[in-house]
Amino acid sequence: MCSRTPVSIMPKTFAVAPMALAGGHVFVPVLDLCMNESAITSPSVLQRPASEGRGSVYALDARTGATAWQAPLGSAPFALATT
């Protein structure tokens, strides 16, 4: 049976920022903007303003997946990673 109890889903619909590959690293924008969902209902995607989102960018070793570095951002990464 599907749960009617909402749970926190991260990052919801706004997670559209593609990754980039260059110099042996994968650059991954990460969005932190949780919203509540359940298997039965889906509140508006606008239940939290996009301006409340924060995020970071990770550089991962393309061969091993190890984190090379991580940089916090002051706002949500709604754009793609470019090299």
C-alpha positions in Angstrom: 0.0 0.0 0.0 1.2 3.5 -0.8 2.0 5.8 2.0 -0.2 8.9 2.4 2.3 10.5 4.7 4.4 13.1 3.0 8.1 12.7 3.0 10.9 15.1 2.2 12.1 14.7 -1.4 15.3 16.3 -2.6 15.7 18.1 -4.8 12.3 17.8 -6.6 11.5 19.3 -10.0 14.1 22.0 -10.0 16.9 19.5 -10.4 17.7 20.1 -14.0 21.3 21.2 -14.0 23.4 18.9 -16.3 26.9 17.7 -15.4 30.0 18.5 -17.5 33.1 16.4 -18.2 36.6 17.9 -18.7 40.2 17.1 -17.8 39.3 13.8 -16.3 36.7 15.2 -13.9 32.9 15.2 -13.9 31.6 18.6 -12.6 28.3 18.0 -10.7 26.0 20.8 -9.6 24.0 19.8 -6.5 20.7 21.5 -5.5 19.5 21.5 -1.9 15.8 22.4 -2.0 13.7 19.8 -0.3 9.9 19.6 -0.7 7.2 17.4 0.7 5.6 14.6 -1.4 3.7 11.4 -0.9 2.7 8.5 -3.2 -0.8 9.8 -3.3 -0.6 13.6 -3.6 1.9 16.1 -5.1 1.7 19.6 -3.8 2.7 22.5 -6.0 6.3 22.6 -7.2 6.2 26.1 -5.9 5.6 25.0 -2.3 9.1 26.5 -1.6 10.5 29.5 -3.4 13.4 28.7 -5.6 15.3 31.5 -3.9 15.4 29.4 -0.7 17.6 26.8 -2.6 21.3 26.5 -1.9 23.8 24.2 -3.5 27.3 23.3 -4.4 29.5 22.0 -7.2 31.5 18.8 -6.9 34.4 17.8 -9.1 34.6 14.0 -9.2 37.4 11.9 -10.7 35.9 10.5 -13.8 37.7 7.2 -13.4 37.3 6.5 -9.7 34.3 8.7 -8.7 36.4 10.1 -5.8 35.7 13.7 -4.9 38.5 16.0 -6.0 37.0 19.1 -4.6 33.6 20.6 -3.5 32.6 24.3 -3.6 29.5 25.6 -1.7 27.4 28.1 -3.6 25.4 31.1 -2.1 22.4 30.3 -4.3 20.8 27.3 -6.1 22.6 26.0 -9.2 19.8 26.2 -11.8 22.2 26.4 -14.7 24.4 23.8 -16.2 28.0 23.1 -15.4 30.3 24.3 -18.2 34.0 23.9 -18.8 
